[in-house]
Amino acid sequence: MSKRAVLEVIALDVEDAVAAETGGADRLELVTDMAADGLTPPVAAFAGIRAAVDISLRVMLRLADGFDAGDVRALVRAARELRAAGADEFVLGFLDETGEPDLPALESVLAELDGCRWTFHRAIDRAADRDALRKRLCDLPGLDTYLTAGSAAGVDEGLPTLLAEAARRGEPGYEPRLLVGGGLRLDHVPRLRAAGVDAFHIGGAARPGGWDVPVSAAAVREWRTALDAA
């Protein structure tokens, strides 16, 4: 397969971002507070990272742990401030109490993003019905990616779902790119690449020393090499 796969790496700060770019990352997901699985970073953190690297940045819009939108006005305000600072790609995704997509919250935030490209994150792995969610979201402006492990439990359990969804790419609701992440390991890569998956997301895998230490450029380079070889 000649098409270069996208490698996205979670970054918390400038040091992470520079190491990820050095290792061969194509894009960064910018977050803070990984104890809550990644929340919206401060505008100053975005600005510092944007000044330090040249690769694409997708900024998380999520203010609390879980997949409830919470304070939608605060989300809209955060989106507005990040847009004013130059952010033009985002990550978001909200579910209601029944596991359905929270369309009012999504539409409120997307109105502020004004057509920017965005990823619907792993809320899809907690949805009541993945297929129905995709079809309900298919007309939302800017949606070009789903970040998913195929299962809330991670890629090991979700691999059959990922392979099935990869085979449906181009169908209604399945036009966005499949970005695989969540318990992803290098040994998953050959099978996913053979199925046509061309985007991969790593967090802990880029930090062999754990979340208390920065991203390792060498670890990112190992993933870059593996993706290019698969």
C-alpha positions in Angstrom: 0.0 0.0 0.0 1.7 3.2 -1.2 -0.5 5.8 0.6 1.2 7.1 3.7 -0.9 6.4 6.8 -1.7 9.3 9.2 -0.1 9.1 12.6 -1.7 11.3 15.3 -0.1 11.7 18.7 -1.6 13.1 21.9 0.4 16.2 23.1 0.0 18.0 26.4 2.7 20.7 25.9 5.4 22.1 23.6 7.9 19.4 24.6 5.5 16.7 23.6 4.7 18.4 20.4 8.3 18.9 19.3 9.2 15.3 20.1 6.1 14.0 18.2 6.9 16.0 15.2 10.6 14.9 15.3 9.5 11.3 15.5 7.4 11.6 12.4 3.8 12.4 13.6 1.6 13.9 11.0 -0.9 15.5 13.4 -1.3 16.2 17.1 -4.4 15.9 19.3 -4.0 18.7 21.9 -5.5 18.0 25.4 -4.9 18.6 29.1 -5.6 16.5 32.1 -5.2 12.9 30.9 -6.6 11.7 34.3 -9.9 12.8 32.8 -9.0 11.2 29.4 -8.2 14.5 27.9 -9.9 17.9 28.3 -9.7 21.3 26.4 -6.3 22.8 26.8 -5.7 26.4 27.7 -5.5 28.8 24.8 -2.0 29.7 25.8 -1.0 26.0 25.5 -2.4 25.9 22.0 -0.7 29.1 21.0 2.7 27.9 22.3 2.4 24.6 20.5 1.2 26.2 17.2 4.3 28.4 17.3 6.6 25.4 18.0 5.6 22.9 15.3 4.4 22.9 11.7 2.2 19.8 11.7 -1.6 19.9 12.0 -3.2 20.3 15.4 -6.6 19.1 16.5 -7.8 20.7 19.7 -10.1 18.8 22.2 -13.4 20.5 23.1 -14.4 18.6 26.2 -14.7 20.2 29.7 -15.3 17.2 32.0 -14.7 13.5 32.1 -17.3 11.4 30.4 -19.3 12.1 27.2 -22.0 14.5 28.5 -21.6 17.9 27.0 -22.1 19.7 30.3 -22.0 23.4 30.1 -22.6 24.1 26.4 -22.2 27.8 26.8 -18.7 27.2 28.2 -17.9 24.9 25.4 -19.0 27.5 22.8 -16.9 30.1 24.6 -13.8 27.8 24.6 -14.3 27.1 20.9 -14.6 30.9 20.2 -11.4 31.6 22.1 -9.5 28.9 20.4 -10.7 30.0 17.0 -9.6 33.5 17.7 -6.2 32.2 18.6 -5.9 30.4 15.2 -7.2 26.9 15.9 -8.8 25.4 12.9 -9.2 21.7 13.6 -11.0 20.2 16.6 -12.0 17.0 18.4 -15.4 16.7 20.1 -18.4 14.4 20.6 -21.3 14.3 23.1 -23.9 11.7 24.0 -27.1 12.1 25.9 -28.2 9.9 28.8 -29.5 7.2 26.4 -26.3 6.9 24.5 -27.6 8.8 21.5 -25.6 11.7 19.9 -26.4 15.0 21.6 -27.2 16.9 18.5 -28.2 20.2 20.1 -24.9 20.4 21.9 -22.9 19.4 18.8 -24.8 21.9 16.6 -24.2 24.8 19.1 -20.5 24.2 19.1 -20.2 23.6 15.4 -21.9 26.9 14.7 -18.9 28.5 16.4 -16.4 26.4 14.4 -17.9 27.7 11.2 -17.0 24.7 9.0 -13.7 23.7 10.6 -12.6 20.1 10.2 -13.2 17.9 13.3 -13.0 14.4 14.7 -15.9 12.8 16.5 -13.9 11.1 19.3 -14.3 7.8 21.2 -17.8 8.7 22.4 -18.8 6.5 19.4 -17.5 3.5 21.4 -20.1 4.3 24.1 -22.9 4.9 21.7 -26.2 2.9 22.0 -26.0 2.2 18.2 -22.8 3.0 16.3 -24.4 2.7 12.8 -27.3 4.9 13.8 -25.0 7.5 15.3 -23.0 7.7 12.1 -26.1 8.2 10.0 -27.4 10.9 12.3 -24.2 12.8 12.1 -23.4 12.4 8.4 -24.6 15.9 7.5 -22.8 17.9 10.2 -20.4 20.4 8.7 -16.7 19.6 9.0 -16.9 16.1 10.3 -14.2 14.2 8.5 -12.9 11.6 11.1 -14.1 9.1 13.7 -11.6 8.3 16.5 -12.5 4.8 17.7 -11.2 1.5 19.1 -14.3 -0.3 17.9 -15.2 -1.0 21.5 -15.1 0.8 24.8 -12.8 -1.9 26.0 -10.1 -1.1 23.3 -8.8 -2.3 20.0 -8.4 -6.0 21.1 -12.1 -6.3 21.6 -13.1 -3.9 18.9 -11.0 -5.2 16.0 -13.9 -7.1 14.3 -16.0 -3.9 14.4 -13.1 -1.8 13.0 -12.5 -4.2 10.2 -16.3 -4.3 9.3 -16.5 -0.5 9.4 -13.4 -0.1 7.2 -15.0 -2.3 4.6 -18.0 0.1 4.5 -16.0 3.2 3.8 -17.8 5.4 1.3 -21.3 4.2 2.3 -23.7 6.8 3.8 -22.4 7.6 7.3 -19.1 5.9 6.6 -17.4 8.6 4.5 -15.3 10.1 7.3 -11.9 8.6 7.9 -11.5 5.8 10.5 -8.8 6.9 13.0 -8.0 3.9 15.2 -6.9 4.5 18.8 -7.5 3.2 22.3 -5.3 0.3 23.4 -3.7 0.2 19.9 -0.5 -1.8 19.6 2.0 -2.3 16.8 0.9 -5.8 16.3 -2.6 -4.6 15.3 -1.2 -2.5 12.5 -0.7 -5.0 9.7 -4.2 -6.3 9.8 -5.7 -2.8 10.0 -3.6 -1.6 7.2 -4.5 -4.6 5.0 -8.2 -3.7 5.6 -7.6 -0.2 4.3 -7.3 1.7 7.6 -5.0 4.7 7.0 -5.0 6.7 10.3 -3.7 5.8 13.7 -3.8 7.6 17.1 -1.4 6.9 20.0 -1.1 8.4 23.5 0.5 6.1 26.0 2.3 4.2 23.2 4.3 7.4 22.6 5.3 7.5 26.3 7.1 4.3 27.3 7.8 5.9 30.7 4.1 6.7 31.4 2.1 9.9 31.4 4.4 11.6 33.9 7.1 11.9 31.2 7.2 13.6 27.8 6.5 12.0 24.5 9.4 10.0 23.2 10.5 10.9 19.7 12.1 7.4 19.4 8.8 5.7 20.3 6.9 7.9 17.7 9.6 7.0 15.1 9.0 3.3 15.8 5.3 3.8 15.0 6.1 5.9 11.9 8.5 3.2 10.6 5.9 0.4 11.3 3.1 2.3 9.5 5.3 3.0 6.5 6.3 -0.6 6.3 2.9 -2.1 6.6 
